[in-house]
Amino acid sequence: MAFLKSIFIMIASLFAVLFADKGAALERPSDAPLVKQTFYDFKVKTLVGDQLVDLGKYKGKKVVILNVASKCGYTKQYADWEEFNKNHGDKVVVLGFPSNNFGGQEPGSAEEIATFCSKTYGVTFPMFEKVEVVGDNQAPLYKWLSTKELNGWNDKSPSWNFCKYVINEKGELTNFFASKILPTDQEFLKAVNL
């Protein structure tokens, strides 16, 4: 049974890489309406310890939000985002939100996820509790990120693991990037002004 599950996860990962929305990059239109709620209005729990973090603590910095998974074809991006965090963390904050929504690729407990990220990729950027990023139980932050009426312009939900949302220094959503986009890609660097 474990063998079949491993085969299923490998096939799901392959399909995700082959059929992912590879060119999906969206930018906030200049005429997008202002909204009352911003990124800074949310509070989220840490991955381990269940401490409540007020996202207002990131005011004045750009923020990149990633929905992450430990058993995905894109999991190696942890290394890319950790490198980006080390080089640019003073200007752009990287935040990880584990999710098991796609292919069951984040099945672990909070402690297992934290250990994997730390030991395998040396992740030091903040990681938050495992959440639903799509569907009926979508976390409030992800509902805001993917609902045009709430964020002012974007209705794109994550299509797979490692999708990226960029928040500006005012707490406004400015960009959405699909899974394959790396922190070294020019379109991403332009979005965060690096």
C-alpha positions, 0 to 999 in steps of 0.5 A, a space after each residue: 500500500 505504501 508503495 502504491 501511495 509513493 507511485 501516486 505521489 510521483 505521478 501527481 508530481 509529474 503531472 503537476 510539473 507537466 501541466 502546471 500553469 507555467 506562464 501564470 504571472 499576474 500584476 495588480 492593475 494600476 486602476 485596481 480599486 482600493 480595499 479596506 482590508 490589507 495583509 496587515 489585518 491578519 493574524 496567523 499561527 506559527 508552525 510550531 508552538 501555535 503562537 499568534 503572529 500579527 502580520 502587521 509586524 511586517 509593515 514597511 517591507 515587501 512580503 512573499 507568501 509561499 504555499 509549500 509542501 515537503 513531497 512535491 517536485 517543487 520542494 527543492 525551491 526551499 533552497 532557492 527561497 532560503 538563499 533569497 531570504 539570506 540575501 534580501 531578507 532585510 527588504 523582502 520577507 519570505 513566509 511559508 504556509 504548508 498545505 496538503 491540498 495538492 496531491 497529499 504532498 504535505 502529510 506531516 505534522 507541524 513538528 515533522 514539517 519543521 524538522 524537514 525544512 530545517 534539516 533538509 534545506 536549512 530554512 530560517 524564514 518564518 513558517 506558519 501552521 499548515 492551512 488549506 489554501 483552496 476549497 471550502 476550508 480555505 484559510 482567511 489569509 488565502 481567501 483574501 489573497 484569491 478573492 478579487 472583492 477582498 484584495 481589489 484585483 486578483 481572483 487566482 488561487 494557488 494551482 499547485 504547491 509553491 505559488 507566490 503572492 507578493 505584498 507591497 510595503 502598504 499591505 496590498 497584494 501586488 503580484 501572483 506567480 505560479 509554481 515554477 517561478 523562482 526568486 532569480 527570475 527577472 519577472 519576480 525580481 522586477 515585482 519586488 524591485 530588486 
